[in-house]
Amino acid sequence: MNRHILFCLIVIVHLTLPVSILGEDLGTLEQPRGLAIVWDYLLGGTLDGKWAPADTLASYVLDGQTYQFYSFDQKLCTGMGSGAEPLEDPGGFGVEMRGRPLPAGTPEGQILPQGELGISGTWNALPRKPNVQTGGLEPYGKEVAAILKKNGLGKAPVKITRVVRCDLDGDKQDEVLIVAQTVKAIPEFKKNTYALVLFRRLIKGTVQTAIIRKQFIKENKSGEADGPSEYDVPFILDANGDEIMEVFLTGRYYEGIWMEIHELQGDTLKMVLSEGLGA
């Protein structure tokens, strides 16, 4: 595998101009046993229709598989990938992409443009578009404030960094992901800082909120081997072809990054895959 192997880079979501590379009808292509999800490294995917982590799936990722590439709210193009190979540093598995045009200024060694994700399935992974909500955030702010107070951070400022709305299961009702945080991805824990990811869903006529991820930092700490994670929701996609969209959650910390995939099971989001790279 050459020097253009995928490795961990901090992802900044942005839109890329759609490009058409392959002309075949993806719906007519035979699906392999292992279907890969590739970000800045192999996240994992499905094996015989079941979720599989990267180390289990890697030997089933075939050379020449067709990938569809997505940004936050667009299908961009198709391309082809290699088999998965181990990455010596920083670990994990890489997949080399072929025929995927990269914008000018793309960092050397990066296979996908920033803010893109590849899925080797033939279905439309974006059956419904997610939207970033920028107004009407007051109810979310009150909910975050109540959670902070309950967890001993009543004096911490409310800072909502991202709100994403999307109809995950096609029932014509949007679910809402709320990211609120004041932490920084540094090797230091600062008093009265926090990070939260909340999931709001209408259940039997009542909006209910669940905490998906949380960090409440009540004391200053330095010299730790790790540090707090900054959260984001860069993608919401149907990652396994069942027409229900999964939530992709990232965490960026000092010298590392991870991504989780959360699946809607009934009325609850459940983490089904998690993979990361870093110190």
N, C-alpha and C positions, 0 to 999 in steps of 0.2 A: 504494500500500500504506500502511495507516495506522500509527499509532505502536505498534500491538500486534504488530509484526513480531518473529520470533524473533531473539534475539541471545544472545551467549555469557554464560552464568551458571555459577557453580560448582555442580555437581550433588551433592546429598546424597540417597542412595537411601532412600526410605521408602515405605510402602504407602499407597495411596489407595483409598477405598471404591469398589467397582465401581458403574458407572452405565450404564444402557442408554439409548442415544440414538436409534439407527436400528433399524428393525424388519426390514429386508430380510434375506434369506438371502444372506450374503456369497459363498457358494460358487456362486451363480448369476450373479454379476456378471461382465461381460467384463473381462479383465485388459488394461490399457493397455500400450503398449510399454515405457514407463518406470515402474518401481516405486520409490518414494522411501522412504528411511529418514530420519526427522526426529528430532533430539534438541533441543538449543537452537539449532540451525541445520540446514540440509540437509547430511547426511553423505555423500550419494551414494545408491547403490542398484544396481538392475540395469536394463539396457537390452537388450531382445530376449534376456533370459535370461543375460546376461553382466554381471559386475560393472562398474560405471561410476562414476567420481568425480563430485563435485558439479558441477563446471563443464561436464562432458560431458552430464550427466543433466538439468541445470536446464531446458533448453528443452522437454524431454519430460514434465515434471511438469505435469499438467493441472489446470485449475481444476475443482473438484467431485469429485476423487478421494476415495474412501472410505479412511479410515485406521483401523487397530486399534491401541489403545494398551495398553502393557504396563509393569508395574513389574518389579522383580527376579524375582518368582515368581508373578505374577498377570496374567491378561488382564483389563483394566479395563473398556473400553467401546469404542465406535466413534465416529467423527466425520468431518468433511469438511475438506478443505484447499484452499487457493488454488493457483495456479501459483507457481513459484519466481521470486523477484525478487532482484536484487543488493542487498546491504547496504552502504551507503556506509561505515559505521563500525560494526564493525571489519572489514568485508569478508565474503566468502563469500556465501551465498544464504539467504534466509529464506522460510518458508512460513507463511502466515496460517491459523490453525485456526478453524473455525466450529462453533458448537454444542457446544464442549467446556467443560463447567462447570469453573470453577477454584475451589479452596478459598479460604475467607476468609483474607486476609493474603498472598495470592500477590503477589510484587513486580510493580509496574507494568511493562508491556512484555514480561512473560514469558508465552508462549502455552501451554506445557504445564506442568502441576504438576511440582515438583521430583521427580526420580527416575523420570520417565516417558520412554518412547520410542515413536514412532509409525512403523508400517510400513503402506504403502498396498496390500499384498497381501491376498488374501481367505483364505489358509490360516491354520491355527492355528500361530503362531510359537512356541508354548510346548508342544511335544508331550511334553516331560519336564521336570520342575521342578528347577532348581538348588537346592542347599542350602548354607548357610554352616556350616562345621565349626568348632566352638569347643573341642572336647576332643580328646585324643589327638594333640597337635601335636608331641610330642617327636621322632618320626622326621624331621619336616620341619625342626625346629630344628637337628638334627644335620647335615642336608644343607645348610642355609643356612650353618652354621658352617664346613663343609668348603669351600664355594665361596668364602666370605670369606677363609679362610686361603690358599687357592690363589691368590687375587688380591691378596695383600698387605695384607689387613685382618683379620688373625687376632685382633687385640685388640678389634675392634668388637663391641658387644653384638648379640646376635640379637634382632630385634624383628619378629615376624610380625604383620601388621596385618589380613590377610584370607586365609581359605582357603575356596574354593568347590568343591564337588563337583557333577558333572553327567554323565550319560550322553550324550555328544555325538552318537553315531552309532546309538544304539538296540541295542547289543550286550549289554546288561544289565551292563556294567562301567562304573563311574564313572571319568571322568577328573578330575584334581585341578589347580586353579590356586592357586598360593601367592604371596601378595604379602608381601614382607619389606622393611622400609625404616626408615631413621632420618633421611632428608633432609627438609627443609622447603621449601615453595614460596616461597622468598625469593630476592632477587637476590644471593646469596652462597653460595659453596661452602665447606663446613666439613670440615676434615680428619677422616678416619676415619668418614665417613658413606657411605651407600649406598642403593640401591633396586634390588630384584630382582623379577621376575615369572617363576615357574617353572611348567612344565607337566609333570605326571606322567601316564603312560599305561602300561597293561599291554600289552606286546608279546611275543608268543610265550612267555607264562608268566613274563616278567620285567618288573618295574616299571622303567621308564626315565624319566629326567628331562631336560628340555631347558630352556635359559634363553631366555625370550621377550624380555625387556627387562632391561637392566642399567645401573647407574651405580655406579662405584667412585671415590670422591673421596679422594685421598691427601694433598692439600695445601689449605691455606686460600687462597681466592681471593675478592676482592671487587672491586667496580667493573666487573663483567662486564656485557655487554649482555643476557645471559640468566641462567638459574639452573637448579638441578636441578628435576626433575619428580617430584611425588608420584603414585604409581600407584594404580589401583583397577580392580576388575572389577564394574561396576554391572549388566551384563546378560549373559545367555547366551540367545540366541534363534535360531530358524531364520529367518534374514533373507532367504532367497531361495527358500523353498518346496520344498527338496529333502529335507526331513525330517532333515537333519543340522544340528545347532545350531552357530552361530558364537559366538565369544568376543568381547565388546566390552571393550576396554581403554582406560581414560582416563589422561591425564597432566595434572596441574594444576601450572602453574609461575607465577612472578611475572608478573602482568598477562596471563595467557593460559591456554588449555586446549585439549586436542586429544583426539580419539577415534580408535581404530583398530578395524577388524573383522578377526578372524583366523578363517580357515576350516580345518577339518580335512581335509587332503589325504593320504590313506594314513594313516600314523602321525604325521604332522607337522602342526603348526599353521603356516599361512602367512598373512601379512598380505595382505588383498585390497583394503582401503579405508583411507584415512587422511585426516582433515580436521580443521583446527583454526582457532581465532580468537584473536587477541591481538596484543600489541605485538611 
